[in-house]
């Protein structure tokens, strides 16, 4: 089986897609945000957090090297998260790795915030945000999604829009991946 990188903007279905794939195939999942959160807690002096990880080359290198070591073994992996930039994702491309980005660009800020509330779980970082904070966060995520989409277009990478009917979109991704894995 090929390794899969599921990257993109926050709150666009990356973890959900990983879980769905894990329920169908024998993958090991690496959650980049959990690694980032560990760095934030254990090594605060490195200043690696949700705002800086995407642009921190040392963190990017660490994730890349960790993924390379993991994939040397016989297990197949899913690497998912929002902390790898489109440019840095290019070095992961190989014959044995599928790469796709998820984002939400074709949606209003208010509708995206409602979607977040719809899919929020208690462990999600957006769960305890006020409505005002969530609106601001939604604005940033949509803006980030637009940047990701533009760069995916530039580099001819797969970008999947998850703004509407997310469950159906994720099911279609799995159906399409079945033939590529």
C-alpha positions in Angstrom: 0.0 0.0 0.0 1.1 3.5 -0.7 1.7 6.1 2.0 -0.8 9.0 2.1 -0.2 12.6 3.0 -3.4 14.5 3.9 -2.5 18.1 4.4 -4.3 21.4 4.2 -6.1 24.0 6.2 -7.4 23.5 9.7 -10.9 22.1 10.3 -11.4 20.9 6.7 -11.6 17.1 7.3 -8.0 15.8 7.4 -8.4 13.9 10.7 -11.8 12.7 9.7 -10.5 11.4 6.4 -7.6 9.7 8.2 -9.9 8.0 10.6 -12.2 6.8 7.7 -9.2 5.4 5.8 -7.9 3.7 9.0 -11.3 2.0 9.4 -10.9 0.4 5.9 -7.1 -0.1 5.5 -4.3 -1.2 7.8 -2.5 2.2 8.1 -0.6 3.7 10.9 -1.5 7.4 11.3 0.9 10.2 12.2 -0.9 13.3 13.4 1.4 16.3 12.9 -0.6 18.4 15.3 0.1 16.0 18.1 3.8 16.1 17.4 3.7 19.9 17.2 1.8 20.1 20.5 4.4 17.9 22.1 7.1 20.3 21.0 5.1 23.2 22.3 4.8 21.6 25.7 8.2 19.9 26.1 10.4 22.4 24.3 8.7 25.8 24.6 12.1 27.5 24.0 11.9 26.3 20.4 8.8 28.4 19.8 7.0 25.7 17.7 3.3 26.2 18.0 0.2 26.4 15.8 1.2 29.8 14.5 4.8 29.1 13.8 5.2 25.4 12.8 4.3 25.8 9.1 7.2 28.3 8.6 9.7 26.7 11.0 12.2 24.9 8.8 13.6 22.8 11.7 10.2 21.5 12.5 9.5 20.8 8.8 12.8 18.9 8.6 12.0 16.9 11.7 8.6 15.8 10.4 10.1 14.9 7.0 12.9 12.8 8.6 10.5 11.1 11.0 8.2 10.2 8.2 11.1 8.9 6.1 12.2 6.7 9.0 8.7 5.4 9.6 8.1 4.5 6.0 11.3 2.4 5.8 9.4 -0.2 7.7 6.8 -2.5 6.1 3.9 -0.6 7.5 2.1 2.0 5.4 1.4 5.4 6.9 -0.9 8.3 6.7 0.7 11.6 7.7 -2.0 14.3 8.3 -2.0 17.8 9.5 -2.0 21.5 8.7 1.6 22.3 9.6 3.3 21.3 6.3 3.3 24.0 3.7 2.6 23.2 0.0 6.2 23.9 -0.9 7.6 21.6 1.8 5.2 18.9 0.8 6.9 18.6 -2.5 9.8 16.7 -1.0 7.5 13.9 0.2 6.4 13.1 -3.3 7.5 9.6 -4.5 6.1 6.6 -6.3 5.0 5.2 -3.0 3.3 8.3 -1.6 0.0 9.9 -2.4 -0.4 13.6 -1.6 -3.6 15.6 -1.3 -4.7 18.8 0.3 -8.0 19.7 1.8 -9.5 23.2 2.1 -12.5 25.3 2.1 -12.7 28.3 -0.2 -16.2 28.3 -1.7 -18.1 29.2 1.5 -19.0 32.2 3.5 -17.3 32.8 6.8 -20.5 32.4 8.7 -21.4 29.1 7.0 -17.9 27.8 7.6 -18.2 28.7 11.3 -21.5 26.8 11.4 -19.8 23.8 9.8 -17.1 23.8 12.4 -19.8 23.8 15.1 -21.5 20.9 13.3 -18.3 18.8 13.2 -16.7 19.9 16.5 -15.8 17.3 19.0 -14.9 18.1 22.6 -11.2 17.5 21.9 -11.1 19.9 18.9 -9.3 23.2 19.5 -12.2 25.2 18.1 -14.7 23.6 20.6 -14.3 26.3 23.3 -14.1 29.3 21.1 -16.6 32.1 21.4 -18.8 32.8 18.3 -16.7 35.9 17.7 -13.4 34.0 18.0 -14.8 31.3 15.7 -15.8 33.8 13.0 -12.2 35.3 13.1 -10.7 31.8 13.0 -13.0 30.9 10.1 -11.9 34.0 8.1 -8.3 33.0 8.6 -8.9 29.3 7.6 -10.7 30.3 4.4 -7.9 32.7 3.5 -5.3 30.0 4.2 -7.4 27.6 2.1 -7.3 30.0 -0.8 -3.5 30.3 -0.6 -3.2 26.5 -0.4 -5.4 26.1 -3.5 -3.4 28.6 -5.5 -0.2 26.9 -4.7 -1.6 23.4 -5.4 -2.7 24.7 -8.8 0.8 26.2 -9.4 2.5 22.8 -8.5 -0.2 20.6 -10.1 -1.1 19.0 -6.7 -4.4 17.5 -5.7 -6.6 20.0 -3.9 -10.0 18.9 -2.6 -12.7 21.4 -1.7 -14.5 20.3 1.5 -16.8 23.4 1.9 -20.1 21.6 1.2 -21.3 18.1 1.8 -18.1 17.2 3.5 -19.1 13.6 4.3 -20.0 12.9 0.7 -16.7 14.6 -0.5 -14.6 12.5 2.0 -16.4 9.3 0.9 -15.6 10.1 -2.7 -12.0 10.7 -1.9 -11.8 7.2 -0.3 -13.5 5.7 -3.3 -11.0 7.4 -5.6 -8.0 6.4 -3.4 -9.0 2.8 -3.4 -7.7 2.5 -7.0 -4.5 4.3 -6.2 -3.5 2.7 -2.9 
